[in-house]
Amino acid sequence: MIRPALSALLTTLLALSLSACGFHLRDALLLPPDLGPLRVAARNPDSMLVLALEQSLARAGATLATDDAAATLNVVGERWGNTPISVDQFGRSQEFTLRYAVIFNLRRADGSDLVPQQAIELSRDYISVPTSSAGTEGEREILARELRREMVASILRRIDAVARLAQAPVATPAQTPVAAP
């Protein structure tokens, strides 16, 4: 008898605390309503990034197309970099920064820019013990997958931001009274 009442009380307190802290679920990805069919173009159409973008756009409700008459999310460039950031007393690298940069744009079917060309760069640090290379490549591959997933999310957020901005009502400046001379 006490357990159900306590459970209900705890559930209510949890719901109230979540609403009080400002937590809310992220809205679904919003694509521009006038976008129409969309294709993802890149130098390497079979890259992991292109495939992930196509999957995410399809989940968001985009109609994927293969013809040139569709709107185009163009992945202009994709670059990986691995930079050492610390060395041991023997000059061997111990800590690295893995960088991932993508340049992209989104054009409507008529060729006008919806999202102008821009670059996104993400990076993560990782440790590689020079005396024991076991697990180093595995850690780097895990970081690469995470960075790719974050890159897809970042590109989609940029598209979402443009779509929401286009749908926002245009605010008119308030009329200021003019004093009579």
Backbone torsions as a table, in degrees:
resi	resn	phi	psi	omega
1	MET	NA	-42.2	-179.8
2	ILE	-75.2	-36.1	-178.3
3	ARG	-57.9	-49.8	179.2
4	PRO	-62.0	-37.5	179.5
5	ALA	-67.5	-41.6	178.4
6	LEU	-65.6	-40.8	178.5
7	SER	-62.7	-43.7	179.0
8	ALA	-65.0	-39.8	179.0
9	LEU	-64.5	-45.2	179.4
10	LEU	-64.0	-39.9	177.8
11	THR	-63.2	-42.7	178.6
12	THR	-64.4	-43.6	178.7
13	LEU	-63.6	-40.1	178.0
14	LEU	-63.4	-44.7	179.5
15	ALA	-63.1	-41.8	179.0
16	LEU	-67.2	-39.7	-179.1
17	SER	-68.9	-37.1	177.7
18	LEU	-67.2	-38.6	179.4
19	SER	-72.4	-30.5	-179.3
20	ALA	-74.7	-27.2	-176.6
21	CYS	-85.2	-3.0	179.2
22	GLY	89.4	5.2	179.1
23	PHE	-66.9	132.8	171.3
24	HIS	-151.9	149.6	179.9
25	LEU	-69.2	146.3	177.8
26	ARG	-69.3	138.4	178.1
27	ASP	-65.4	158.4	176.7
28	ALA	-65.7	154.9	178.7
29	LEU	-59.2	130.8	-179.8
30	LEU	-108.1	119.6	175.8
31	LEU	-97.9	148.2	177.8
32	PRO	-58.1	133.5	-176.1
33	PRO	-64.9	-26.7	-178.2
34	ASP	-93.7	13.1	-175.3
35	LEU	-70.2	-41.2	-179.1
36	GLY	74.8	-160.8	179.2
37	PRO	-62.0	149.7	-174.3
38	LEU	-133.0	141.6	173.6
39	ARG	-126.9	151.1	177.1
40	VAL	-106.2	122.5	-177.8
41	ALA	-117.3	142.2	177.5
42	ALA	-159.0	164.5	176.5
43	ARG	-60.1	-39.6	177.7
44	ASN	-112.3	96.5	-176.9
45	PRO	-67.6	-11.7	179.7
46	ASP	-102.3	13.4	-179.5
47	SER	-67.7	154.7	-179.9
48	MET	-60.7	-35.5	179.9
49	LEU	-65.8	-45.6	-179.6
50	VAL	-62.2	-44.5	179.6
51	LEU	-62.9	-42.0	179.1
52	ALA	-66.3	-39.2	177.4
53	LEU	-63.7	-43.6	179.0
54	GLU	-61.5	-42.8	179.2
55	GLN	-63.9	-44.4	-178.5
56	SER	-67.0	-40.3	178.1
57	LEU	-65.7	-39.4	177.8
58	ALA	-63.5	-40.9	177.5
59	ARG	-64.4	-29.7	-179.5
60	ALA	-81.1	-4.6	177.1
61	GLY	102.7	6.1	178.4
62	ALA	-73.4	145.6	173.9
63	THR	-92.7	113.9	-177.6
64	LEU	-82.7	139.0	-178.9
65	ALA	-130.1	164.5	178.0
66	THR	-118.5	-8.1	-177.1
67	ASP	-88.6	163.0	-177.6
68	ASP	-76.3	-9.7	-178.3
69	ALA	-83.0	1.9	-178.0
70	ALA	-97.0	164.7	171.1
71	ALA	-62.4	150.6	-172.9
72	THR	-129.7	123.1	168.2
73	LEU	-92.3	106.6	-173.0
74	ASN	-101.1	115.8	174.1
75	VAL	-87.8	99.3	-174.9
76	VAL	-70.8	-42.7	-178.5
77	GLY	-153.2	150.7	-180.0
78	GLU	-141.5	123.9	-175.4
79	ARG	-139.1	135.7	175.7
80	TRP	-109.0	146.0	175.4
81	GLY	-144.2	146.6	-179.7
82	ASN	-130.6	111.0	-174.6
83	THR	-117.5	128.1	175.3
84	PRO	-71.0	138.9	-179.8
85	ILE	-121.0	-9.2	173.1
86	SER	-152.0	151.9	-179.9
87	VAL	-130.6	156.6	177.0
88	ASP	-88.3	-174.3	-176.0
89	GLN	-66.7	-14.8	178.8
90	PHE	-97.6	4.0	179.0
91	GLY	82.6	12.9	178.5
92	ARG	-90.5	137.7	-179.3
93	SER	-68.1	136.3	179.8
94	GLN	-118.0	-32.3	-176.1
95	GLU	-128.3	138.9	-176.2
96	PHE	-129.7	158.4	169.8
97	THR	-114.7	122.8	175.8
98	LEU	-95.6	120.8	-177.8
99	ARG	-113.5	143.9	178.8
100	TYR	-137.2	120.6	-178.5
101	ALA	-125.8	139.8	177.9
102	VAL	-135.1	135.8	173.4
103	ILE	-110.8	131.1	-177.2
104	PHE	-148.3	165.6	169.7
105	ASN	-150.8	164.4	178.2
106	LEU	-129.8	121.4	-179.9
107	ARG	-117.6	142.6	174.6
108	ARG	-69.8	169.8	179.9
109	ALA	-61.8	-29.0	179.5
110	ASP	-80.9	-1.6	177.4
111	GLY	96.2	-5.7	179.3
112	SER	-77.9	147.8	-179.1
113	ASP	-75.0	129.1	171.5
114	LEU	-98.4	-49.1	171.8
115	VAL	-119.6	112.1	-178.2
116	PRO	-65.1	161.8	-177.7
117	GLN	-58.2	132.0	179.8
118	GLN	-153.0	162.8	-178.6
119	ALA	-116.8	144.8	173.3
120	ILE	-125.3	131.3	177.1
121	GLU	-125.6	130.7	177.6
122	LEU	-121.7	152.5	177.9
123	SER	-149.7	153.4	176.4
124	ARG	-142.4	144.1	176.8
125	ASP	-98.0	146.9	174.6
126	TYR	-148.5	158.5	-177.4
127	ILE	-105.4	136.7	177.3
128	SER	-130.3	108.1	-179.4
129	VAL	-73.7	120.1	-175.0
130	PRO	-65.0	-25.7	-178.2
131	THR	-84.7	-13.6	-179.4
132	SER	-140.3	103.5	-177.2
133	SER	-89.6	3.7	179.7
134	ALA	-65.3	125.2	177.0
135	GLY	90.2	-12.3	-177.0
136	THR	-64.5	-49.0	179.3
137	GLU	-65.4	-36.4	177.9
138	GLY	-63.0	-42.1	179.0
139	GLU	-65.8	-41.2	179.3
140	ARG	-63.7	-40.8	179.1
141	GLU	-66.6	-38.4	176.9
142	ILE	-63.7	-43.8	177.9
143	LEU	-63.2	-39.3	179.6
144	ALA	-63.1	-42.8	177.2
145	ARG	-62.7	-42.1	178.8
146	GLU	-64.1	-43.0	179.5
147	LEU	-64.2	-39.6	178.5
148	ARG	-63.9	-43.4	179.0
149	ARG	-63.6	-41.8	178.2
150	GLU	-67.2	-34.1	178.6
151	MET	-65.4	-44.2	177.3
152	VAL	-58.6	-46.7	179.8
153	ALA	-62.4	-39.1	179.6
154	SER	-66.0	-43.0	178.8
155	ILE	-63.7	-44.5	-179.7
156	LEU	-66.0	-34.4	176.7
157	ARG	-65.8	-36.5	177.8
158	ARG	-65.4	-42.5	177.4
159	ILE	-63.7	-42.9	179.0
160	ASP	-60.9	-42.7	-179.0
161	ALA	-63.0	-41.2	178.3
162	VAL	-65.8	-41.4	179.5
163	ALA	-64.1	-42.4	180.0
164	ARG	-68.8	-36.4	178.4
165	LEU	-64.8	-39.7	179.9
166	ALA	-68.1	-29.5	-178.8
167	GLN	-88.9	-12.3	-179.0
168	ALA	-69.0	140.8	178.2
169	PRO	-66.0	142.6	-179.3
170	VAL	-79.4	124.4	179.9
171	ALA	-83.6	134.6	177.1
172	THR	-98.7	140.0	179.8
173	PRO	-64.4	143.4	-179.2
174	ALA	-68.3	141.8	177.9
175	GLN	-73.3	128.1	177.5
176	THR	-99.3	132.9	-179.4
177	PRO	-66.8	141.1	178.8
178	VAL	-101.1	127.0	-178.4
179	ALA	-72.4	139.1	178.9
180	ALA	-75.1	142.2	-179.8
181	PRO	-73.5	NA	NA
